Amino acid sequence: MAFLSEDVRKLLHNRFIVVIGDSIQRGIYKDIVLLLNGNRYLTEQELKNKGEYNFMNDELIEGGRKGEMCNGINYTEVRQYQTDNHLVRFYFITRCYSNYLESILSDLQKDPLPDILIINSCLWDITRYGRDAINEYKDNLEKVFQRFAECLPKHCLVLWNTTLPISSSARGGFLVPEIEFMTSTLRLDIIEANYFAQSIAMKHGHDVLDLHFYLRHHLHRRVRDGIHWDMLAHRYITNLILAHICSAWHLPMQSRRPVLFEDLRSFIDTKRERHPSPKKQNHGYFQFGSSEMNNFHSSSTRKMSHLEPNYDLNMGSYTWQPYSQDPRGGRVMREHHYRHQPYRHQHNSHYYNY
């Protein structure tokens, strides 16, 4: 299935989403923000832009064009999109663990606390930090997941995205001329790094979304530099992430299968009335965007016989009152007040000394 804008607004209502990583993760941040505003795709220029002052009414907090625009390991970019009901923040990093990441964790321990943290860091780690970069990357993975356990609230869903496959003739981006010789073996290094990161994340009890696996047969969706991906690939990734969130939070869905590229082409422009309701299909789940889903959000006391048996309305194990209770830990969700308390990233100058 493909998520539409109103589905994403309902799913992420009163949630704080943090995205941390490189330019690929920035594309994920932008596509989530875009879906919160409408159903169109990112343009090629929007995917290429970095450090711009504004994207879909978000705010550049620090770095980017407010700082030094460069292609080095000291580049920073902090963005934030906020409304009365949604908050999405992005941090650009070039190393999975560093003093700068500690400053990010310091931010995330202040109110409001994050509900979802999406992160990946690999390509910069294993190419731009010297001869022993791979061993240091392994050590840093252990450190960052340990710090997540120490600093993040227990209800926070930590989702590690595996690194996407790159071309054997990749160029640009993090691949400065001094390290272009690494492109012949970098594809294999990514596979090994993904396997190691997955094992470490699972050992610490965090979720892993294997994007490398899902996009391995869609290499034609890479753009000319052999590193980045087009707008359809990014919408595919966003749908995979949203489906994983629904699964992790035990939210009802019509289908658990990964969304296909064909679905993305046809679903956006299709009228909702053409989609059969869950009752006709007898799947036992709501369909996002359907009238049943809208009625579900408008009435907290309505009993529905076709729900899964583990959803007990009477015993309170899952509260159907919209947006009032966290299905994972029972934490009562608060009303955000982002407009009244603008965020500013706090850091010291030594955080940039890697």
C-alpha positions in Angstrom: 0.0 0.0 0.0 1.0 3.6 -0.5 0.6 6.3 2.2 -1.2 9.5 1.3 -0.7 12.8 3.0 -3.7 12.6 5.3 -2.6 9.1 6.4 0.9 10.4 7.3 -0.6 13.4 9.2 -2.8 11.0 11.2 0.1 8.5 11.9 2.5 11.2 13.0 0.0 13.4 14.7 1.6 14.8 17.9 4.8 12.9 17.3 8.4 14.1 17.3 10.5 12.6 14.5 14.3 13.0 14.3 16.3 12.0 11.2 20.1 11.8 11.5 22.5 11.0 8.8 24.0 12.1 5.4 22.4 13.4 2.2 20.3 10.3 1.7 18.7 10.7 5.2 18.2 14.4 4.3 16.1 13.2 1.4 14.1 11.0 3.7 13.5 14.0 6.0 12.4 16.1 3.0 10.0 13.5 1.7 8.4 13.1 5.1 7.9 16.8 5.3 6.6 16.9 1.8 4.0 14.1 2.5 2.8 16.1 5.5 2.0 18.9 3.1 0.7 17.0 0.1 0.9 14.1 -2.3 3.4 15.2 -4.8 7.0 13.9 -5.3 10.2 15.7 -4.6 11.7 17.4 -7.6 15.2 16.7 -8.8 16.4 20.1 -7.6 14.8 19.7 -4.2 16.8 16.5 -3.8 20.0 18.1 -4.9 19.7 21.2 -2.7 21.5 21.3 0.6 21.7 23.9 3.3 18.9 26.0 1.8 17.2 28.5 4.1 13.7 27.1 3.6 12.1 23.9 2.3 8.3 23.6 2.6 8.2 26.2 5.3 10.8 24.5 7.5 13.6 26.4 9.2 17.4 26.1 8.8 18.5 26.2 12.5 22.2 26.1 12.0 24.9 25.2 9.5 24.2 25.0 5.8 24.0 28.5 4.2 24.2 30.0 7.7 27.7 28.5 8.1 30.4 27.3 5.7 29.1 25.5 2.6 31.7 22.8 2.0 32.1 19.1 1.2 34.2 18.2 4.3 33.7 16.3 7.5 33.0 19.5 9.5 29.9 20.4 7.5 26.8 20.7 9.6 23.1 21.2 8.9 20.2 21.3 11.3 16.7 21.7 9.9 13.3 21.6 11.6 9.7 21.5 10.3 7.1 22.3 12.9 3.3 22.9 13.0 0.8 22.8 15.9 0.6 19.0 15.6 3.9 17.8 13.9 7.6 18.2 14.5 10.3 16.8 12.3 14.0 17.6 12.8 17.1 16.7 10.7 20.8 16.6 11.7 23.5 16.1 9.2 26.4 14.1 10.4 29.5 12.6 8.8 30.3 10.1 11.6 28.0 7.8 13.5 29.6 8.8 16.9 31.5 11.9 17.7 31.4 14.8 20.1 29.0 16.5 17.8 26.6 13.5 18.1 26.9 13.9 21.9 25.6 17.5 21.5 22.6 16.1 19.5 21.9 13.6 22.3 22.0 16.4 24.7 19.3 18.2 22.7 17.1 15.1 22.5 17.1 14.7 26.3 15.2 18.0 26.6 11.4 18.4 26.2 9.8 17.5 23.8 11.3 14.0 23.8 11.6 12.2 20.5 9.1 9.5 19.5 11.0 8.2 16.5 14.7 8.4 15.6 15.8 7.4 12.1 19.5 7.2 11.6 22.2 5.9 9.2 25.8 6.8 8.9 28.4 4.7 6.9 29.8 6.2 3.7 31.5 9.1 5.3 32.7 7.0 8.2 34.5 4.4 6.2 36.1 6.7 3.6 37.0 10.1 5.1 38.6 9.2 8.5 41.9 7.7 7.6 43.4 4.2 7.2 41.8 2.7 10.3 38.3 4.1 9.5 36.6 0.7 9.3 37.8 -0.4 12.7 36.9 3.0 14.2 33.4 2.7 12.6 32.8 -0.6 14.3 33.8 0.8 17.7 31.7 3.9 17.1 28.6 1.8 16.3 28.9 0.1 19.7 29.2 3.5 21.3 26.3 5.1 19.6 23.8 2.4 20.3 24.9 2.2 23.9 24.4 6.0 24.2 21.0 5.7 22.6 20.0 3.2 25.4 21.4 5.7 28.0 20.0 8.9 26.6 16.7 8.3 24.7 13.4 7.7 26.4 12.2 4.1 26.5 9.2 4.8 24.3 11.4 6.1 21.5 11.5 3.9 18.4 15.1 3.8 17.1 15.3 2.8 13.4 18.6 2.1 11.8 18.5 2.3 8.0 21.1 0.2 6.2 23.2 1.9 3.6 21.9 1.9 0.0 24.0 0.2 -2.7 26.3 2.5 -4.7 27.6 2.2 -8.2 31.1 0.9 -9.1 31.6 4.2 -10.9 30.2 6.5 -8.2 31.5 10.1 -8.2 31.0 13.3 -6.3 29.6 13.8 -2.9 31.8 12.3 -0.2 34.1 10.8 -2.9 36.7 13.5 -3.2 39.4 12.9 -5.8 41.9 11.6 -3.1 39.7 8.6 -2.3 38.2 7.8 -5.7 40.4 4.6 -5.9 38.1 3.1 -3.2 35.0 2.9 -5.5 36.1 -0.5 -6.8 35.7 -2.2 -3.4 33.4 0.2 -1.6 30.3 -1.8 -2.7 31.5 -4.8 -0.8 32.6 -2.7 2.2 29.0 -1.4 2.4 27.6 -4.9 2.5 29.9 -5.9 5.4 29.2 -2.6 7.2 25.4 -3.2 6.9 25.8 -6.7 8.3 27.8 -5.5 11.2 25.6 -2.5 12.0 22.5 -4.7 11.9 24.0 -7.2 14.3 25.0 -4.4 16.7 21.6 -2.6 16.5 19.7 -5.8 17.1 22.0 -6.7 20.1 21.0 -3.4 21.7 17.3 -4.0 21.0 16.8 -1.5 18.2 15.0 -1.8 14.9 16.7 -2.2 11.5 15.2 -1.5 8.1 17.3 -3.1 5.4 17.0 -0.6 2.6 19.9 -2.2 0.8 17.8 -5.3 0.4 14.6 -3.6 -0.8 16.4 -1.4 -3.4 18.9 -4.0 -4.7 16.8 -4.6 -7.8 16.0 -1.0 -8.4 19.4 0.3 -9.2 18.0 2.1 -12.3 16.5 4.6 -9.7 20.0 5.9 -8.9 20.9 9.2 -10.3 24.0 9.9 -12.5 26.5 10.2 -9.6 25.8 6.6 -8.6 25.3 7.5 -5.0 21.9 9.3 -4.7 18.5 8.2 -5.7 15.5 9.7 -7.6 12.2 10.9 -6.2 10.4 7.5 -6.8 13.0 5.7 -4.8 12.7 8.2 -2.0 8.9 7.8 -1.9 9.4 4.0 -1.8 11.8 4.4 1.1 9.4 6.7 3.0 6.6 4.1 2.5 8.8 1.4 3.9 9.6 3.5 6.9 6.0 4.4 7.6 4.9 0.7 7.2 7.6 -0.3 9.7 6.4 2.3 12.2 2.9 1.0 11.9 4.1 -2.5 12.4 6.3 -1.5 15.4 3.4 0.3 17.0 0.9 -2.5 16.2 -1.3 -0.1 14.3 -3.9 -1.7 11.9 -3.0 -1.7 8.2 -4.6 -3.2 5.2 -1.5 -5.0 4.0 1.9 -5.7 5.5 3.7 -6.3 2.2 6.3 -3.7 1.1 5.0 -1.1 -1.3 6.0 -1.6 -4.9 7.1 1.1 -7.3 4.0 0.3 -9.5 1.8 1.2 -6.5 3.5 4.6 -6.2 2.8 5.4 -9.8 -0.9 4.4 -9.7 -2.0 5.2 -6.1 -1.3 8.9 -5.8 -3.6 9.9 -8.7 -6.3 7.3 -8.1 -9.6 8.4 -6.5 -10.2 7.0 -3.1 -13.7 5.7 -4.1 -12.1 3.2 -6.4 -10.4 1.4 -3.6 -12.6 -1.3 -2.0 -13.3 -1.0 1.7 -11.7 -3.5 4.2 -15.2 -5.0 4.9 -15.5 -6.0 1.3 -12.1 -7.5 1.2 -12.4 -9.0 4.7 -8.8 -8.4 5.6 -9.5 -7.6 9.2 -7.7 -4.3 8.9 -8.5 -0.7 8.2 -7.4 0.9 5.0 -5.6 4.1 5.4 -7.5 6.9 3.7 -10.8 5.0 3.8 -14.1 6.2 5.3 -13.7 3.5 8.0 -10.3 5.0 9.0 -11.8 8.4 9.2 -14.7 7.2 11.3 -12.3 5.4 13.6 -10.5 8.6 14.3 -13.8 10.5 15.0 -15.2 8.0 17.5 -13.3 6.5 20.4 -16.1 4.3 21.7 -17.2 2.6 18.5 -16.9 -1.2 18.7 -15.8 -2.9 15.6 -16.2 -6.7 15.3 -13.6 -7.1 12.5 -10.7 -5.8 14.6 -7.8 -8.2 15.5 -8.6 -10.1 18.8 -5.6 -8.7 20.6 -7.1 -5.2 20.5 -9.2 -5.2 23.7 -11.3 -2.0 23.7 -12.9 -2.8 27.1 -9.8 -3.7 29.0 -7.9 -0.6 27.9 -4.9 -2.5 26.4 -5.3 -0.3 23.4 -7.1 3.0 23.6 -8.9 4.0 20.4 -9.4 7.6 21.5 -7.5 9.5 18.8 -4.0 10.6 19.6 -4.5 10.4 23.4 -2.4 7.4 24.3 0.8 5.7 23.1 0.0 2.1 22.1 3.4 0.9 23.1 3.8 2.2 26.6 0.6 3.9 27.6 2.2 7.3 27.8 -0.4 10.0 27.5 0.5 12.2 24.5 0.9 15.9 25.2 -0.2 18.8 23.1 2.9 20.3 21.4 3.7 24.0 21.8 6.4 24.3 19.2 5.3 27.7 18.0 5.8 29.2 21.4 9.1 27.6 22.2 11.4 27.8 19.1 14.2 25.3 19.1 17.8 26.3 19.0 20.6 23.7 18.9 23.1 24.2 21.8 26.7 23.2 21.3 30.2 24.2 22.2 33.0 24.8 19.7 34.9 21.7 20.7 32.1 19.5 19.4 33.5 20.0 15.9 36.9 18.6 16.8 36.7 15.0 15.5 
